[in-house]
Amino acid sequence: VWTVFTHALLHGGIFHLLINGLGIFFFCRELEAELGPGRFLRLLLVSAAGGALIWLGIHFQRPGNVIGAS
């Protein structure tokens, strides 16, 4: 159950972490300023859970790994 939320915190290496960090820095700070911290946090949680559930729905019969919010 926790994988639905924690997959977004995993990374496939230092380059993956760096690129995600840069994306968050450049895109998310403007979005947080527009939405406010509470709505932004809800958006992140719903997006992480939604992405994981969609991935699991598509890959339910095939084993695999999902890592990172990207």
All heavy atoms as TSV, in Angstrom:
chain	resi	resn	atom	element	x	y	z
A	1	VAL	N	N	0.827	-1.203	0.000
A	1	VAL	CA	C	0.000	0.000	0.000
A	1	VAL	C	C	0.862	1.254	0.000
A	1	VAL	O	O	0.563	2.200	-0.717
A	1	VAL	CB	C	-0.953	-0.005	1.207
A	1	VAL	CG1	C	-1.679	1.310	1.339
A	1	VAL	CG2	C	-1.919	-1.152	1.113
A	2	TRP	N	N	1.939	1.258	0.771
A	2	TRP	CA	C	2.777	2.457	0.864
A	2	TRP	C	C	3.524	2.757	-0.422
A	2	TRP	O	O	3.936	3.882	-0.656
A	2	TRP	CB	C	3.751	2.347	2.031
A	2	TRP	CG	C	3.046	2.385	3.338
A	2	TRP	CD1	C	2.904	1.354	4.213
A	2	TRP	CD2	C	2.350	3.487	3.905
A	2	TRP	NE1	N	2.159	1.743	5.290
A	2	TRP	CE2	C	1.805	3.071	5.128
A	2	TRP	CE3	C	2.120	4.800	3.495
A	2	TRP	CZ2	C	1.059	3.905	5.937
A	2	TRP	CZ3	C	1.377	5.625	4.312
A	2	TRP	CH2	C	0.856	5.183	5.511
A	3	THR	N	N	3.710	1.745	-1.269
A	3	THR	CA	C	4.414	1.948	-2.535
A	3	THR	C	C	3.727	3.005	-3.388
A	3	THR	O	O	4.389	3.731	-4.126
A	3	THR	CB	C	4.498	0.621	-3.309
A	3	THR	OG1	O	5.164	-0.328	-2.487
A	3	THR	CG2	C	5.244	0.775	-4.612
A	4	VAL	N	N	2.426	3.102	-3.274
A	4	VAL	CA	C	1.675	4.087	-4.055
A	4	VAL	C	C	2.174	5.500	-3.759
A	4	VAL	O	O	2.202	6.352	-4.643
A	4	VAL	CB	C	0.161	3.954	-3.766
A	4	VAL	CG1	C	-0.622	5.073	-4.389
A	4	VAL	CG2	C	-0.341	2.601	-4.247
A	5	PHE	N	N	2.614	5.756	-2.545
A	5	PHE	CA	C	3.098	7.090	-2.187
A	5	PHE	C	C	4.619	7.194	-2.175
A	5	PHE	O	O	5.167	8.229	-2.516
A	5	PHE	CB	C	2.557	7.492	-0.810
A	5	PHE	CG	C	1.066	7.641	-0.793
A	5	PHE	CD1	C	0.277	6.648	-0.255
A	5	PHE	CD2	C	0.455	8.754	-1.328
A	5	PHE	CE1	C	-1.101	6.766	-0.249
A	5	PHE	CE2	C	-0.918	8.888	-1.340
A	5	PHE	CZ	C	-1.698	7.886	-0.800
A	6	THR	N	N	5.307	6.129	-1.797
A	6	THR	CA	C	6.752	6.227	-1.618
A	6	THR	C	C	7.549	6.065	-2.900
A	6	THR	O	O	8.727	6.415	-2.926
A	6	THR	CB	C	7.252	5.186	-0.589
A	6	THR	OG1	O	6.904	3.877	-1.041
A	6	THR	CG2	C	6.649	5.448	0.774
A	7	HIS	N	N	6.950	5.567	-3.970
A	7	HIS	CA	C	7.696	5.406	-5.219
A	7	HIS	C	C	8.234	6.740	-5.718
A	7	HIS	O	O	9.277	6.797	-6.356
A	7	HIS	CB	C	6.828	4.766	-6.310
A	7	HIS	CG	C	5.889	5.741	-6.948
A	7	HIS	ND1	N	6.223	6.452	-8.068
A	7	HIS	CD2	C	4.654	6.137	-6.593
A	7	HIS	CE1	C	5.215	7.241	-8.398
A	7	HIS	NE2	N	4.254	7.070	-7.509
A	8	ALA	N	N	7.536	7.813	-5.426
A	8	ALA	CA	C	7.952	9.138	-5.896
A	8	ALA	C	C	9.220	9.627	-5.200
A	8	ALA	O	O	9.854	10.565	-5.672
A	8	ALA	CB	C	6.823	10.142	-5.683
A	9	LEU	N	N	9.598	8.997	-4.102
A	9	LEU	CA	C	10.799	9.411	-3.371
A	9	LEU	C	C	12.043	8.636	-3.803
A	9	LEU	O	O	13.151	9.002	-3.423
A	9	LEU	CB	C	10.581	9.224	-1.862
A	9	LEU	CG	C	9.390	9.974	-1.281
A	9	LEU	CD1	C	9.200	9.600	0.177
A	9	LEU	CD2	C	9.546	11.467	-1.451
A	10	LEU	N	N	11.862	7.585	-4.599
A	10	LEU	CA	C	12.987	6.770	-5.048
A	10	LEU	C	C	13.589	7.350	-6.319
A	10	LEU	O	O	12.902	8.000	-7.102
A	10	LEU	CB	C	12.520	5.341	-5.316
A	10	LEU	CG	C	11.917	4.604	-4.132
A	10	LEU	CD1	C	11.357	3.264	-4.598
A	10	LEU	CD2	C	12.943	4.399	-3.052
A	11	HIS	N	N	14.881	7.081	-6.522
A	11	HIS	CA	C	15.556	7.567	-7.726
A	11	HIS	C	C	16.483	6.494	-8.259
A	11	HIS	O	O	17.004	5.683	-7.506
A	11	HIS	CB	C	16.320	8.858	-7.427
A	11	HIS	CG	C	15.416	9.990	-7.123
A	11	HIS	ND1	N	14.929	10.229	-5.858
A	11	HIS	CD2	C	14.855	10.917	-7.919
A	11	HIS	CE1	C	14.127	11.283	-5.896
A	11	HIS	NE2	N	14.059	11.712	-7.127
A	12	GLY	N	N	16.704	6.518	-9.554
A	12	GLY	CA	C	17.512	5.518	-10.220
A	12	GLY	C	C	18.972	5.890	-10.322
A	12	GLY	O	O	19.658	5.433	-11.210
A	13	GLY	N	N	19.453	6.752	-9.468
A	13	GLY	CA	C	20.850	7.149	-9.491
A	13	GLY	C	C	20.987	8.645	-9.269
A	13	GLY	O	O	20.001	9.385	-9.171
A	14	ILE	N	N	22.214	9.094	-9.210
A	14	ILE	CA	C	22.488	10.507	-8.912
A	14	ILE	C	C	22.002	11.420	-10.040
A	14	ILE	O	O	21.501	12.515	-9.787
A	14	ILE	CB	C	23.980	10.731	-8.586
A	14	ILE	CG1	C	24.216	12.117	-8.010
A	14	ILE	CG2	C	24.851	10.494	-9.796
A	14	ILE	CD1	C	23.701	12.286	-6.624
A	15	PHE	N	N	22.153	10.999	-11.292
A	15	PHE	CA	C	21.691	11.819	-12.411
A	15	PHE	C	C	20.172	11.985	-12.378
A	15	PHE	O	O	19.654	13.084	-12.594
A	15	PHE	CB	C	22.141	11.214	-13.743
A	15	PHE	CG	C	21.806	12.063	-14.932
A	15	PHE	CD1	C	22.476	13.254	-15.154
A	15	PHE	CD2	C	20.813	11.683	-15.814
A	15	PHE	CE1	C	22.162	14.054	-16.238
A	15	PHE	CE2	C	20.488	12.463	-16.894
A	15	PHE	CZ	C	21.166	13.651	-17.122
A	16	HIS	N	N	19.460	10.916	-12.092
A	16	HIS	CA	C	18.005	10.970	-11.986
A	16	HIS	C	C	17.589	11.919	-10.854
A	16	HIS	O	O	16.672	12.730	-11.010
A	16	HIS	CB	C	17.468	9.554	-11.752
A	16	HIS	CG	C	15.987	9.431	-11.817
A	16	HIS	ND1	N	15.261	8.680	-10.925
A	16	HIS	CD2	C	15.072	9.968	-12.667
A	16	HIS	CE1	C	13.983	8.763	-11.226
A	16	HIS	NE2	N	13.843	9.533	-12.286
A	17	LEU	N	N	18.266	11.835	-9.728
A	17	LEU	CA	C	17.982	12.715	-8.596
A	17	LEU	C	C	18.263	14.173	-8.946
A	17	LEU	O	O	17.472	15.063	-8.627
A	17	LEU	CB	C	18.816	12.283	-7.385
A	17	LEU	CG	C	18.657	13.088	-6.113
A	17	LEU	CD1	C	17.240	12.990	-5.589
A	17	LEU	CD2	C	19.648	12.611	-5.062
A	18	LEU	N	N	19.365	14.415	-9.640
A	18	LEU	CA	C	19.733	15.779	-10.030
A	18	LEU	C	C	18.708	16.384	-10.987
A	18	LEU	O	O	18.269	17.520	-10.795
A	18	LEU	CB	C	21.122	15.776	-10.672
A	18	LEU	CG	C	21.627	17.116	-11.178
A	18	LEU	CD1	C	21.856	18.075	-10.024
A	18	LEU	CD2	C	22.898	16.920	-11.970
A	19	ILE	N	N	18.321	15.637	-11.999
A	19	ILE	CA	C	17.351	16.146	-12.972
A	19	ILE	C	C	15.995	16.398	-12.311
A	19	ILE	O	O	15.356	17.431	-12.567
A	19	ILE	CB	C	17.217	15.174	-14.161
A	19	ILE	CG1	C	18.531	15.099	-14.925
A	19	ILE	CG2	C	16.077	15.565	-15.079
A	19	ILE	CD1	C	19.015	16.424	-15.484
A	20	ASN	N	N	15.546	15.481	-11.455
A	20	ASN	CA	C	14.282	15.706	-10.744
A	20	ASN	C	C	14.365	16.918	-9.828
A	20	ASN	O	O	13.420	17.704	-9.735
A	20	ASN	CB	C	13.889	14.475	-9.939
A	20	ASN	CG	C	13.223	13.419	-10.774
A	20	ASN	OD1	O	13.080	13.564	-11.982
A	20	ASN	ND2	N	12.821	12.344	-10.147
A	21	GLY	N	N	15.499	17.073	-9.141
A	21	GLY	CA	C	15.676	18.229	-8.264
A	21	GLY	C	C	15.634	19.542	-9.029
A	21	GLY	O	O	15.023	20.515	-8.582
A	22	LEU	N	N	16.282	19.569	-10.193
A	22	LEU	CA	C	16.242	20.783	-11.016
A	22	LEU	C	C	14.831	21.071	-11.527
A	22	LEU	O	O	14.398	22.223	-11.553
A	22	LEU	CB	C	17.212	20.655	-12.189
A	22	LEU	CG	C	18.681	20.787	-11.837
A	22	LEU	CD1	C	19.554	20.446	-13.050
A	22	LEU	CD2	C	18.989	22.176	-11.329
A	23	GLY	N	N	14.122	20.035	-11.919
A	23	GLY	CA	C	12.742	20.224	-12.370
A	23	GLY	C	C	11.855	20.773	-11.268
A	23	GLY	O	O	11.059	21.686	-11.488
A	24	ILE	N	N	12.017	20.222	-10.079
A	24	ILE	CA	C	11.246	20.719	-8.936
A	24	ILE	C	C	11.612	22.163	-8.627
A	24	ILE	O	O	10.746	23.003	-8.386
A	24	ILE	CB	C	11.464	19.814	-7.706
A	24	ILE	CG1	C	10.775	18.469	-7.935
A	24	ILE	CG2	C	10.973	20.477	-6.427
A	24	ILE	CD1	C	11.115	17.419	-6.903
A	25	PHE	N	N	12.889	22.478	-8.668
A	25	PHE	CA	C	13.340	23.838	-8.364
A	25	PHE	C	C	12.757	24.853	-9.347
A	25	PHE	O	O	12.249	25.897	-8.950
A	25	PHE	CB	C	14.867	23.914	-8.380
A	25	PHE	CG	C	15.396	25.292	-8.136
A	25	PHE	CD1	C	15.380	25.831	-6.855
A	25	PHE	CD2	C	15.896	26.041	-9.171
A	25	PHE	CE1	C	15.859	27.108	-6.618
A	25	PHE	CE2	C	16.379	27.316	-8.941
A	25	PHE	CZ	C	16.365	27.851	-7.670
A	26	PHE	N	N	12.809	24.544	-10.638
A	26	PHE	CA	C	12.384	25.529	-11.631
A	26	PHE	C	C	10.875	25.581	-11.849
A	26	PHE	O	O	10.328	26.642	-12.131
A	26	PHE	CB	C	13.086	25.276	-12.964
A	26	PHE	CG	C	14.524	25.686	-12.946
A	26	PHE	CD1	C	15.527	24.743	-13.047
A	26	PHE	CD2	C	14.880	27.014	-12.806
A	26	PHE	CE1	C	16.861	25.114	-13.023
A	26	PHE	CE2	C	16.203	27.401	-12.774
A	26	PHE	CZ	C	17.198	26.446	-12.881
A	27	PHE	N	N	10.186	24.481	-11.732
A	27	PHE	CA	C	8.757	24.467	-12.030
A	27	PHE	C	C	7.877	24.558	-10.796
A	27	PHE	O	O	6.868	25.256	-10.801
A	27	PHE	CB	C	8.385	23.210	-12.819
A	27	PHE	CG	C	9.018	23.158	-14.170
A	27	PHE	CD1	C	9.965	22.201	-14.462
A	27	PHE	CD2	C	8.681	24.076	-15.146
A	27	PHE	CE1	C	10.572	22.152	-15.713
A	27	PHE	CE2	C	9.272	24.041	-16.392
A	27	PHE	CZ	C	10.219	23.071	-16.673
A	28	CYS	N	N	8.247	23.867	-9.745
A	28	CYS	CA	C	7.345	23.746	-8.605
A	28	CYS	C	C	7.324	24.964	-7.703
A	28	CYS	O	O	6.332	25.205	-7.031
A	28	CYS	CB	C	7.676	22.492	-7.802
A	28	CYS	SG	S	7.314	20.988	-8.725
A	29	ARG	N	N	8.381	25.739	-7.675
A	29	ARG	CA	C	8.332	26.912	-6.789
A	29	ARG	C	C	7.311	27.932	-7.278
A	29	ARG	O	O	6.640	28.585	-6.491
A	29	ARG	CB	C	9.711	27.520	-6.607
A	29	ARG	CG	C	10.331	28.055	-7.851
A	29	ARG	CD	C	11.741	28.517	-7.581
A	29	ARG	NE	N	12.330	28.969	-8.828
A	29	ARG	CZ	C	13.210	29.913	-8.910
A	29	ARG	NH1	N	13.640	30.509	-7.821
A	29	ARG	NH2	N	13.695	30.270	-10.071
A	30	GLU	N	N	7.156	28.080	-8.580
A	30	GLU	CA	C	6.131	28.977	-9.121
A	30	GLU	C	C	4.732	28.422	-8.869
A	30	GLU	O	O	3.818	29.158	-8.531
A	30	GLU	CB	C	6.340	29.184	-10.621
A	30	GLU	CG	C	7.598	29.928	-10.965
A	30	GLU	CD	C	7.556	31.379	-10.518
A	30	GLU	OE1	O	6.457	31.989	-10.514
A	30	GLU	OE2	O	8.622	31.905	-10.163
A	31	LEU	N	N	4.606	27.127	-9.028
A	31	LEU	CA	C	3.310	26.486	-8.807
A	31	LEU	C	C	2.900	26.575	-7.344
A	31	LEU	O	O	1.731	26.843	-7.031
A	31	LEU	CB	C	3.375	25.032	-9.265
A	31	LEU	CG	C	2.074	24.250	-9.272
A	31	LEU	CD1	C	1.028	24.924	-10.142
A	31	LEU	CD2	C	2.331	22.831	-9.736
A	32	GLU	N	N	3.853	26.383	-6.435
A	32	GLU	CA	C	3.530	26.492	-5.009
A	32	GLU	C	C	3.138	27.918	-4.647
A	32	GLU	O	O	2.221	28.143	-3.852
A	32	GLU	CB	C	4.700	26.047	-4.146
A	32	GLU	CG	C	4.371	26.092	-2.681
A	32	GLU	CD	C	5.539	25.743	-1.785
A	32	GLU	OE1	O	6.674	25.695	-2.262
A	32	GLU	OE2	O	5.282	25.533	-0.589
A	33	ALA	N	N	3.812	28.892	-5.240
A	33	ALA	CA	C	3.457	30.292	-4.972
A	33	ALA	C	C	2.033	30.594	-5.447
A	33	ALA	O	O	1.309	31.356	-4.811
A	33	ALA	CB	C	4.451	31.221	-5.651
A	34	GLU	N	N	1.648	29.980	-6.548
A	34	GLU	CA	C	0.307	30.209	-7.093
A	34	GLU	C	C	-0.768	29.477	-6.289
A	34	GLU	O	O	-1.823	30.033	-6.005
A	34	GLU	CB	C	0.271	29.744	-8.554
A	34	GLU	CG	C	-1.026	29.984	-9.257
A	34	GLU	CD	C	-1.278	31.454	-9.555
A	34	GLU	OE1	O	-0.307	32.220	-9.708
A	34	GLU	OE2	O	-2.461	31.829	-9.611
A	35	LEU	N	N	-0.502	28.220	-5.914
A	35	LEU	CA	C	-1.511	27.403	-5.235
A	35	LEU	C	C	-1.527	27.587	-3.725
A	35	LEU	O	O	-2.553	27.379	-3.088
A	35	LEU	CB	C	-1.275	25.917	-5.530
A	35	LEU	CG	C	-1.447	25.460	-6.963
A	35	LEU	CD1	C	-1.094	23.987	-7.093
A	35	LEU	CD2	C	-2.856	25.721	-7.452
A	36	GLY	N	N	-0.382	27.904	-3.152
A	36	GLY	CA	C	-0.249	27.914	-1.702
A	36	GLY	C	C	0.277	26.565	-1.238
A	36	GLY	O	O	0.115	25.555	-1.936
A	37	PRO	N	N	0.903	26.528	-0.065
A	37	PRO	CA	C	1.551	25.292	0.382
A	37	PRO	C	C	0.598	24.118	0.589
A	37	PRO	O	O	0.927	22.980	0.249
A	37	PRO	CB	C	2.228	25.674	1.686
A	37	PRO	CG	C	1.975	27.098	1.923
A	37	PRO	CD	C	1.123	27.629	0.828
A	38	GLY	N	N	-0.580	24.350	1.126
A	38	GLY	CA	C	-1.527	23.260	1.400
A	38	GLY	C	C	-2.044	22.609	0.134
A	38	GLY	O	O	-2.039	21.382	-0.009
A	39	ARG	N	N	-2.500	23.432	-0.796
A	39	ARG	CA	C	-3.018	22.888	-2.063
A	39	ARG	C	C	-1.903	22.244	-2.883
A	39	ARG	O	O	-2.114	21.250	-3.558
A	39	ARG	CB	C	-3.696	23.988	-2.872
A	39	ARG	CG	C	-5.038	24.384	-2.289
A	39	ARG	CD	C	-5.715	25.472	-3.076
A	39	ARG	NE	N	-6.004	25.002	-4.428
A	39	ARG	CZ	C	-6.293	25.833	-5.432
A	39	ARG	NH1	N	-6.306	27.140	-5.236
A	39	ARG	NH2	N	-6.538	25.360	-6.626
A	40	PHE	N	N	-0.696	22.807	-2.805
A	40	PHE	CA	C	0.438	22.240	-3.530
A	40	PHE	C	C	0.786	20.857	-2.983
A	40	PHE	O	O	1.031	19.926	-3.754
A	40	PHE	CB	C	1.642	23.184	-3.425
A	40	PHE	CG	C	2.844	22.690	-4.161
A	40	PHE	CD1	C	2.882	22.690	-5.543
A	40	PHE	CD2	C	3.940	22.231	-3.472
A	40	PHE	CE1	C	3.990	22.234	-6.231
A	40	PHE	CE2	C	5.061	21.777	-4.146
A	40	PHE	CZ	C	5.082	21.777	-5.525
A	41	LEU	N	N	0.788	20.698	-1.676
A	41	LEU	CA	C	1.071	19.392	-1.068
A	41	LEU	C	C	0.012	18.366	-1.470
A	41	LEU	O	O	0.340	17.231	-1.812
A	41	LEU	CB	C	1.149	19.513	0.451
A	41	LEU	CG	C	1.420	18.215	1.202
A	41	LEU	CD1	C	2.762	17.624	0.788
A	41	LEU	CD2	C	1.379	18.453	2.693
A	42	ARG	N	N	-1.250	18.767	-1.455
A	42	ARG	CA	C	-2.316	17.866	-1.894
A	42	ARG	C	C	-2.135	17.470	-3.351
A	42	ARG	O	O	-2.326	16.308	-3.723
A	42	ARG	CB	C	-3.686	18.497	-1.674
A	42	ARG	CG	C	-4.122	18.477	-0.219
A	42	ARG	CD	C	-5.588	18.837	-0.055
A	42	ARG	NE	N	-5.921	20.171	-0.530
A	42	ARG	CZ	C	-5.853	21.280	0.200
A	42	ARG	NH1	N	-5.450	21.212	1.459
A	42	ARG	NH2	N	-6.185	22.438	-0.304
A	43	LEU	N	N	-1.746	18.420	-4.191
A	43	LEU	CA	C	-1.504	18.121	-5.596
A	43	LEU	C	C	-0.372	17.103	-5.750
A	43	LEU	O	O	-0.482	16.159	-6.536
A	43	LEU	CB	C	-1.158	19.398	-6.363
A	43	LEU	CG	C	-0.767	19.209	-7.829
A	43	LEU	CD1	C	-1.944	18.681	-8.636
A	43	LEU	CD2	C	-0.252	20.514	-8.405
A	44	LEU	N	N	0.707	17.268	-4.996
A	44	LEU	CA	C	1.822	16.324	-5.060
A	44	LEU	C	C	1.401	14.927	-4.629
A	44	LEU	O	O	1.739	13.937	-5.284
A	44	LEU	CB	C	2.977	16.801	-4.185
A	44	LEU	CG	C	3.774	17.994	-4.676
A	44	LEU	CD1	C	4.860	18.353	-3.664
A	44	LEU	CD2	C	4.379	17.736	-6.023
A	45	LEU	N	N	0.662	14.828	-3.533
A	45	LEU	CA	C	0.232	13.520	-3.035
A	45	LEU	C	C	-0.745	12.833	-3.991
A	45	LEU	O	O	-0.616	11.638	-4.271
A	45	LEU	CB	C	-0.384	13.657	-1.649
A	45	LEU	CG	C	0.575	14.060	-0.535
A	45	LEU	CD1	C	-0.180	14.306	0.761
A	45	LEU	CD2	C	1.654	13.016	-0.357
A	46	VAL	N	N	-1.700	13.580	-4.503
A	46	VAL	CA	C	-2.671	13.005	-5.441
A	46	VAL	C	C	-1.977	12.608	-6.744
A	46	VAL	O	O	-2.268	11.556	-7.315
A	46	VAL	CB	C	-3.826	13.998	-5.701
A	46	VAL	CG1	C	-4.679	13.579	-6.879
A	46	VAL	CG2	C	-4.677	14.144	-4.454
A	47	SER	N	N	-1.031	13.418	-7.197
A	47	SER	CA	C	-0.299	13.088	-8.424
A	47	SER	C	C	0.549	11.837	-8.249
A	47	SER	O	O	0.602	10.982	-9.142
A	47	SER	CB	C	0.591	14.260	-8.843
A	47	SER	OG	O	-0.180	15.385	-9.127
A	48	ALA	N	N	1.244	11.729	-7.118
A	48	ALA	CA	C	2.073	10.543	-6.859
A	48	ALA	C	C	1.207	9.291	-6.777
A	48	ALA	O	O	1.512	8.265	-7.391
A	48	ALA	CB	C	2.870	10.728	-5.571
A	49	ALA	N	N	0.117	9.359	-6.036
A	49	ALA	CA	C	-0.768	8.205	-5.899
A	49	ALA	C	C	-1.439	7.871	-7.227
A	49	ALA	O	O	-1.521	6.703	-7.618
A	49	ALA	CB	C	-1.817	8.461	-4.821
A	50	GLY	N	N	-1.905	8.882	-7.930
A	50	GLY	CA	C	-2.558	8.649	-9.217
A	50	GLY	C	C	-1.618	8.040	-10.239
A	50	GLY	O	O	-1.985	7.104	-10.962
A	51	GLY	N	N	-0.393	8.553	-10.308
A	51	GLY	CA	C	0.587	7.994	-11.234
A	51	GLY	C	C	0.903	6.547	-10.921
A	51	GLY	O	O	1.003	5.705	-11.820
A	52	ALA	N	N	1.065	6.232	-9.647
A	52	ALA	CA	C	1.359	4.851	-9.244
A	52	ALA	C	C	0.187	3.932	-9.549
A	52	ALA	O	O	0.385	2.814	-10.038
A	52	ALA	CB	C	1.701	4.791	-7.757
A	53	LEU	N	N	-1.013	4.374	-9.275
A	53	LEU	CA	C	-2.193	3.534	-9.541
A	53	LEU	C	C	-2.392	3.293	-11.032
A	53	LEU	O	O	-2.738	2.186	-11.451
A	53	LEU	CB	C	-3.437	4.156	-8.919
A	53	LEU	CG	C	-3.464	4.136	-7.390
A	53	LEU	CD1	C	-4.662	4.933	-6.876
A	53	LEU	CD2	C	-3.486	2.719	-6.863
A	54	ILE	N	N	-2.149	4.299	-11.835
A	54	ILE	CA	C	-2.246	4.123	-13.284
A	54	ILE	C	C	-1.172	3.151	-13.762
A	54	ILE	O	O	-1.437	2.246	-14.551
A	54	ILE	CB	C	-2.152	5.475	-14.015
A	54	ILE	CG1	C	-3.418	6.283	-13.755
A	54	ILE	CG2	C	-1.925	5.277	-15.511
A	54	ILE	CD1	C	-3.348	7.708	-14.213
A	55	TRP	N	N	0.061	3.316	-13.267
A	55	TRP	CA	C	1.144	2.404	-13.645
A	55	TRP	C	C	0.809	0.978	-13.239
A	55	TRP	O	O	0.994	0.049	-14.016
A	55	TRP	CB	C	2.456	2.857	-13.008
A	55	TRP	CG	C	3.637	2.100	-13.522
A	55	TRP	CD1	C	4.420	2.446	-14.577
A	55	TRP	CD2	C	4.161	0.878	-13.007
A	55	TRP	NE1	N	5.400	1.509	-14.748
A	55	TRP	CE2	C	5.265	0.528	-13.807
A	55	TRP	CE3	C	3.812	0.037	-11.966
A	55	TRP	CZ2	C	6.010	-0.613	-13.581
A	55	TRP	CZ3	C	4.557	-1.105	-11.748
A	55	TRP	CH2	C	5.645	-1.412	-12.555
A	56	LEU	N	N	0.318	0.813	-12.008
A	56	LEU	CA	C	-0.042	-0.525	-11.543
A	56	LEU	C	C	-1.191	-1.116	-12.359
A	56	LEU	O	O	-1.220	-2.316	-12.626
A	56	LEU	CB	C	-0.420	-0.481	-10.057
A	56	LEU	CG	C	0.738	-0.291	-9.090
A	56	LEU	CD1	C	0.215	-0.022	-7.686
A	56	LEU	CD2	C	1.661	-1.484	-9.104
A	57	GLY	N	N	-2.146	-0.288	-12.753
A	57	GLY	CA	C	-3.243	-0.769	-13.572
A	57	GLY	C	C	-2.790	-1.256	-14.939
A	57	GLY	O	O	-3.282	-2.261	-15.452
A	58	ILE	N	N	-1.840	-0.564	-15.526
A	58	ILE	CA	C	-1.322	-0.953	-16.837
A	58	ILE	C	C	-0.415	-2.169	-16.732
A	58	ILE	O	O	-0.440	-3.051	-17.587
A	58	ILE	CB	C	-0.574	0.235	-17.485
A	58	ILE	CG1	C	-1.568	1.342	-17.817
A	58	ILE	CG2	C	0.198	-0.206	-18.720
A	58	ILE	CD1	C	-0.933	2.639	-18.238
A	59	HIS	N	N	0.406	-2.243	-15.691
A	59	HIS	CA	C	1.405	-3.299	-15.553
A	59	HIS	C	C	1.022	-4.359	-14.528
A	59	HIS	O	O	1.889	-5.045	-13.991
A	59	HIS	CB	C	2.750	-2.686	-15.147
A	59	HIS	CG	C	3.315	-1.794	-16.191
A	59	HIS	ND1	N	3.071	-0.445	-16.196
A	59	HIS	CD2	C	4.096	-2.048	-17.258
A	59	HIS	CE1	C	3.685	0.095	-17.225
A	59	HIS	NE2	N	4.315	-0.855	-17.889
A	60	PHE	N	N	-0.246	-4.533	-14.265
A	60	PHE	CA	C	-0.692	-5.440	-13.209
A	60	PHE	C	C	-0.244	-6.882	-13.454
A	60	PHE	O	O	0.184	-7.565	-12.535
A	60	PHE	CB	C	-2.217	-5.380	-13.065
A	60	PHE	CG	C	-2.735	-6.178	-11.918
A	60	PHE	CD1	C	-2.534	-5.747	-10.624
A	60	PHE	CD2	C	-3.410	-7.358	-12.133
A	60	PHE	CE1	C	-3.002	-6.478	-9.547
A	60	PHE	CE2	C	-3.887	-8.108	-11.072
A	60	PHE	CZ	C	-3.672	-7.657	-9.771
A	61	GLN	N	N	-0.322	-7.343	-14.674
A	61	GLN	CA	C	0.033	-8.723	-14.990
A	61	GLN	C	C	1.525	-8.905	-15.285
A	61	GLN	O	O	1.997	-10.025	-15.389
A	61	GLN	CB	C	-0.779	-9.214	-16.196
A	61	GLN	CG	C	-2.256	-9.289	-15.932
A	61	GLN	CD	C	-2.602	-10.322	-14.866
A	61	GLN	OE1	O	-1.964	-11.347	-14.740
A	61	GLN	NE2	N	-3.618	-10.014	-14.073
A	62	ARG	N	N	2.262	-7.825	-15.474
A	62	ARG	CA	C	3.685	-7.894	-15.783
A	62	ARG	C	C	4.493	-7.333	-14.622
A	62	ARG	O	O	4.261	-6.192	-14.209
A	62	ARG	CB	C	3.997	-7.104	-17.041
A	62	ARG	CG	C	3.366	-7.713	-18.281
A	62	ARG	CD	C	3.581	-6.819	-19.438
A	62	ARG	NE	N	2.662	-5.675	-19.260
A	62	ARG	CZ	C	2.448	-4.755	-20.138
A	62	ARG	NH1	N	3.099	-4.755	-21.261
A	62	ARG	NH2	N	1.591	-3.783	-19.927
A	63	PRO	N	N	5.440	-8.080	-14.104
A	63	PRO	CA	C	6.255	-7.553	-13.000
A	63	PRO	C	C	7.171	-6.433	-13.496
A	63	PRO	O	O	7.560	-6.399	-14.656
A	63	PRO	CB	C	7.071	-8.761	-12.539
A	63	PRO	CG	C	7.094	-9.680	-13.705
A	63	PRO	CD	C	5.829	-9.436	-14.467
A	64	GLY	N	N	7.483	-5.533	-12.615
A	64	GLY	CA	C	8.371	-4.438	-12.944
A	64	GLY	C	C	8.510	-3.508	-11.766
A	64	GLY	O	O	7.914	-3.709	-10.713
A	65	ASN	N	N	9.286	-2.476	-11.953
A	65	ASN	CA	C	9.526	-1.483	-10.903
A	65	ASN	C	C	9.100	-0.111	-11.364
A	65	ASN	O	O	9.272	0.227	-12.529
A	65	ASN	CB	C	11.013	-1.457	-10.533
A	65	ASN	CG	C	11.498	-2.761	-9.977
A	65	ASN	OD1	O	10.795	-3.390	-9.208
A	65	ASN	ND2	N	12.679	-3.170	-10.359
A	66	VAL	N	N	8.578	0.645	-10.452
A	66	VAL	CA	C	8.280	2.047	-10.714
A	66	VAL	C	C	9.071	2.858	-9.694
A	66	VAL	O	O	9.003	2.602	-8.490
A	66	VAL	CB	C	6.756	2.342	-10.638
A	66	VAL	CG1	C	6.157	1.968	-9.323
A	66	VAL	CG2	C	6.481	3.790	-10.975
A	67	ILE	N	N	9.874	3.787	-10.195
A	67	ILE	CA	C	10.653	4.633	-9.288
A	67	ILE	C	C	10.564	6.072	-9.753
A	67	ILE	O	O	10.516	6.355	-10.937
A	67	ILE	CB	C	12.136	4.200	-9.186
A	67	ILE	CG1	C	12.818	4.285	-10.536
A	67	ILE	CG2	C	12.280	2.839	-8.591
A	67	ILE	CD1	C	14.316	4.188	-10.456
A	68	GLY	N	N	10.544	6.953	-8.819
A	68	GLY	CA	C	10.602	8.380	-9.105
A	68	GLY	C	C	9.296	8.976	-9.566
A	68	GLY	O	O	8.442	8.313	-10.124
A	69	ALA	N	N	9.162	10.251	-9.305
A	69	ALA	CA	C	7.963	10.973	-9.713
A	69	ALA	C	C	7.977	11.306	-11.197
A	69	ALA	O	O	6.945	11.608	-11.774
A	69	ALA	CB	C	7.837	12.265	-8.899
A	70	SER	N	N	9.135	11.237	-11.812
A	70	SER	CA	C	9.211	11.581	-13.238
A	70	SER	C	C	8.651	10.460	-14.092
A	70	SER	O	O	8.312	10.635	-15.219
A	70	SER	CB	C	10.646	11.868	-13.639
A	70	SER	OG	O	11.468	10.767	-13.411
